[in-house]
Amino acid sequence: MIHSDNILQSPKMHPMYTATLGDELVICDDLEKVGYYEEGELDYFLNGNVKAKNLFGIVICFEGWIEIAWGGSSFKLLPGYMTFLQSGGIGGMIGYSRDARTICIMCDEKFFKPNLSAAESALFTSEILVKPYCFITGHGLESAKHLYMQIKDVLEHRDKMFFVRRILTGLLQTLSFLCLSIYHGEMQLTDSRFEKSHNDNIFHRFLGLVQTYYVKHYEIKFYADKLCITPKYLSLLVYKASGMHAKDHIENYRLNEAKSLLRSQQHNVNEVSEMLSFTSPSHFCRYFKKATGQTPLQFQRG
């Protein structure tokens, strides 16, 4: 997948079709691929790691399956399922079936971001924390594919067109609201979290706090104090809501941030250690090797 810091960067995306608009928009798909992927063809994607800063994206699976780690959790997209990639998330693709067929759109938020009200944005963010993916019905799936193909066509013929940026943002707006409408509708039908219990609200607020503070604060007490509850009570609520301990959520964000920084090749191990507030580079190296089985340098060299 694509690494993003302040802008999108578009490395070689073989074996998928890829089109870009500078460093502001990247689309890729393998809808026209014939046959199965060969072993090793997708290693680039599976070894990648994204830090989504100022980024909005949509991924839709049409055939096979793909598995994504994002925001401290992992999930599998089956045919007809989609997910959103939002600014602030960290992760990457960790699994891809040999018969998978997908589309992916990622854009810098300065170029395009769904025009949501503050209330709509808060609701959407809360829902994504609960369930990061949803199923698209047959008609919705075809409509999404049609809009994607229009975006693809505009990028391929941009030299012969006027108002390319406006056309693209218009199509992206239509596609994103189609997907948001489908997602929001499914949440209403299958989930009662629009009237969240007190415990659910605490869990969602905890995840939002972790996303904001995980670099410098990895003690459960810090988050419990922010939420005005005891660490023991927070740990219990988080485990009941997610099946993961609060400490694991914090560590997942921290570890994924470390992977993203190392993969970017822009910082050495000592710099990454300092950026993530480790007491020393040796402490960071021990932490990273225990979590991944590799030293930071081995991971960075791939």
N, C-alpha and C positions, 0 to 999 in steps of 0.2 A: 504494500500500500504506500501512499504518498506521505513523505515527511512534511510537516508544516510547522513553521515557527511563526514569524510575522506574515510571511507570504507563502503561497503554495510553491513547492519546488517539484518539477516534473522530471524525474529520472527516466531512464529507458524502461518502458513498461512491457516489453516482450514477455510472453507471447500474446498479450491482449492488444486489441485495437485501442489507440489512444489519440485524443485530439485535445488541444489546449488553446486558451486565449491568454497569451503571455503567461504571467505567474498568478493570474486571477481565477482561472477556471480550468479544471481538468476533468475530462470524462474518459471512461474506459469501459470496454465490454468485450465479451467473447461469444456473442450471439451467433456469429457466422462461422465459428470454428467447427471443423468437421472431425469427428472421431474423439477419442479420449486423449487426455493429457498424458504425455510420457513422464516417467519418473524423473524428477529433478527440474521439470519445466517451470514449476511454480515456486522454486526455492526462494527466489528473490522476495516474493510476497510473504511467504511464511516466515522469513527471517527479518522482515521489516517491523518497524514500530513507529506509531504516529503519536505526536503530541499535537492535539488539535487546538491551536491558539489562533483566534480570529478565523475560524473555519466552520462552514456548514456543509453537510454532505448527506446524501441518500444512497443506500445500497439496496438493490432488489435482486433476489435470487429467482431464476426462471426454471432451471433444471438442476438436478443433483443437490448438493448442499455445500455451504461454507460455514466455518466456525470462526467467530470473532471474539476476541477479548477486548473489553472496553469498559472503562470506568470502574475497574475493580471486580468485574464479573465477566463470565463468558457465556455465550449462547450460540445456538446453531440455527442458521436460516435454511429452511427447507423450501421447495418450490412454491412460489406465490407469497413468500414472506419478505418483508422489508425492515430496514432499521434506519435510524437517523444518527449521524455523527455530529455532535455539538461541540462548540468551543469549550475548552476546559477539560475535555476528556482525554484519556491516554490509553493506547492499546494498539491492536493490530490484528491481522488475520493469522489464525493459528491452525486452520484446517481447511482443505479444499478438495472435494471429491474429483475424481478424474473426469467425470461427466458433467461437472458444474458449468452453468451458463448464467452470467450475472451482468448487471450494469452498475456502474458507480459514478456518481457525480460529486465533485468536491469543489467548493469555491471559497475564495477569500470573502469574509463578511463585508469588507469594504466595497466589494463588487456587487454581491447579492446576499441578502438575508431576508427570510420571510418577514413581512411587515405585520408583526403582532403587537397588540396592545400589551401594557405591562401585566394586566391580569391574565391574558391569554398566554403570554410567555411564561409566567409563573406556573400556570396550570400544566402547560406542555412539559416544562422541565420536571415538575413533580411526577407526572405520569411516566416520563421516560425513565426516571429512577426506579419506578415500580416495575415497568415492563418495557424493555428497550426495543421490542420488535412487535410486529403484528402481521396478520394475514390479509392479503388483498384478494378480493373476489375476482372472478374471471373477467368481468367487464372493466373493473378498476385496473386490473393488471394490464389489459390491452390498452387502456387509455394512457397509463403511465408509460408503457413501451412506445406508444405513438408519439407522445410528447418528447420522450428521449430521442427518438429518431429525428424529430424536427430540429432539436438542439444540435444533434450530430450533423445534420444536413447544412445548417447555418454555418457551423464551424468549417465544414469542408468547402463551402462556397463563399466564404466571407469576402474574398477579394472582388467578387462580382456583385456585392450587395451594399446598400446604404443602411445606416442606423443599426449596424450589427449588434452593438452593445445593448441598445434598447430592445431589439428583438429577443436577444438572449435573456435579458433580465425579465422580460415579459413571459417568455416560455418557462423560465425557472420559477417565476412566481406562480404560474398556473400549475406546474407539476408539483411544487412544494405544497400548495394548498390542497390539491387533490389528495396527496399522500397524508397530509395532516388531517384532512376531513375523514379519510378512511380510518386512520389510526384513532382519532378521537371518538369516532362512532363505535369502533370495536371496544374501546375502553368503557364506554357507557353501557354496552350490551353485556360485557363479560366481567366487569369489575365494579365494585361498589365504592371505590376509593375517592369518589367525588365527595363523599361524606365520610372522610377518614376518621378513624378512631384516634384518640389521644396518642396511643402507642405508635400508630402508623405515622402520625405527624412528627413525632420525635425521631423516628428512624429516618424519614426523609430529610429532616433538618440536619441530622447527624451527617448524612451523606453529603449534603451541600456544604457543611462546615469542613469536612475532610477535604473536599475538592479545593477549598480555599486555603486551608492552613497546613496541609500534610507535609509540606517541605520543612517547616520549622517546628511543627508540633506533632509529636507522635505518641504522646501520653494520653491515655483514655481520660484521665482526670481533667485535662484541658477542655476536652469536648463536653464532658459531663458538667463542668462549671459553666460553660457557655449555655447549656440547656437547662441549668438550674436543677439538676438531679444528681444522684450519687453515681460514681463510676460503676458500682455493682449493678445498680438498676439499669443504667445505660447498656452495659454488657448483656444483661438478660434480655432487654427489649430488642437489641440488634440481632442477637442470636435467634430469637423467636421469629423475627421478621424475615431473616435472610438465610438462616442456617450457617452463617459465618460469624465468627467472633468479631467484635469491634476492632480489636487489634489487627486482625487479618485484613479488614477493609483498609485501614490506614497503611499497613505494610504493602498491600497491593499497589496503592497509588504511588508510594515512595519507590518501590521496585520498578514499576513501569516508567516512572520519571527517569530513573537511573538508566534504564535500557534506552529510552528515547535520546537522552543526552549523549550516551556513548555511541549509539548508531549514527548520530548526526555528524560524527567525525570532527566536530568543531571544538571539542574540549578534551583535555587529557584526563586521566584518572584522578589526579590530585584536584583539578578544577571541579570535576563532578562531585567529588567528596565534599568539597567546601560549599558548593552550591546547594547540596542537600543536607547541610548542617551536621555532617558526621564529625565526631570528635577528632578524627585523624584519618589519613588515607588508608592506613593499615586496618583500622576498624571497618572502614567502608569495604575494603577488599575481602575481609573475613565474612562480613554480612552478605556481600554479593555472591561469593562462592558457595556459601551455605544455602542460599536461596535458589541458585541456578546450576550449581555444579561446575561453573567456570569462573575464572578470575575476570575482573572487569576488562583487562587487556585482551584476554582470549576472546571474550564476547565481542569486543570492539573490532577485533581483526577478523571475526566471522569464521 
